[in-house]
Amino acid sequence: MVSTTVARRSPRAWMRIAFAMFAVGWGANQFSPMLIVYRHELRLTAGEVAGLFLVYALTLIPGLLIGGPASDRFGRRPVVWPFVALSPLATLLLVLGPRSLAMIAVGRALAGLCSGVVFGAATAWVQEVSPDEGLSVRRSALALTGGFGLGPVVAAGLAQWVSDPLVVPYLPHLVIGAAAAAVLAGTPEGAASRSSARVRPVATERRWPPAAVRTRQFWLAVAPGSPLVFGSVALAIVVLPEEVTSARTLSAGFAGLMTVLSFAAGVAVQPFARRLRDMLAGVVAGLVCAAAGCAVGIAAVASGDRVLAGVAAVFLGLAYGLCLVSGLRQAEHMASPDERGAVIACYYAVAYLGFAVPYLAAGLGALAGKSGAFVALTAIIAALALWTAGYAASLRRSSGQPEGDVIVRWSRRNRDSVSR
């Protein structure tokens, strides 16, 4: 049996892990407003812009599905630290090849891999060093949201007003990323995941997906609203800025403002989401906010009104915060300690499918026009909210208890039956 140092003994361990998540999140999302810069400076086509956005997701989801289970088996730090250290290298590639689409694509691919490995495993690591699950969700969500929000804001401001908009916006992350790797190097492990993995029966050691993900509860309660976590912010910081600005005008500053509005709303609502006893109620509220944001987006796109686009960004940010915290709470409650990283990674993988929303919006726009695309998105999200609300009500009726309690009890019973 391999002994591990439990980071719970160090009250500041979670801060180091959270800072690493913040730094990787910064590196991941600093690129969002830069799409407008590349479109303007390099005269890129819509397909090329979409390709630069897509390449990140193509490596992120495999990174999640590899990193989470690997950290359950080998420990959090051995898996997380190398990819925290690689994150600034991904940014360095963008600095070295500012006008090379190939170099930019490689940098984004590496950033996606780093994000995938770090987010799932580090979220599990934060939970293991926090005194309770609710607090760990808040810490993880705040770290990610802070990085996702501040990275693009700083990049957008620098891109709008400095003399070299293709290089200077990336320099802050080189410093932050290196600092995060240095701080994380000495952080002790969380729960003894390596030990628990060694004592499990060989027949169940490599089962995939993890037991909690093989339950109906995961796919009926957790998965449906998950893509709106990142789908909402993708609409706010990628689609709407593109639709209400012109390719002839460098509008990175406006994209940065949209990022501030959406992520500030997401941060503000997270304490409320964490206090909700009914976890599915938080998901329903998030989906309603997403539908409201898309509804406002109809008018914003039709008129090219930036004020309305900002209002939509606030609603979409609320959707992000509510869906992220509520979804993570469900995933963490469902996961057994020896599969925590894998379950959280699967949750993030489903959530990151939301990055396909800009492509869905583009496809709908080709069929029904820009405003018509937002009409369709509003209808789709509203229907999803109705489904989730109905499912939550059915759980309450069948048990006479809040759906959050039912989720925990039913999912754990199903998980145990699946793992046997």
PyMOL commands that set and color helices and strands:
alter all, ss='L'
color gray80, all
select helices_A, chain A and resi 7-9+13-29+34-41+46-74+76-96+101-128+133-161+168-184+193-199+202-205+211-214+216-222+227-244+252-275+279-303+306-334+337-399+403-419
alter helices_A, ss='H'
color red, helices_A
deselect
rebuild
show_as cartoon
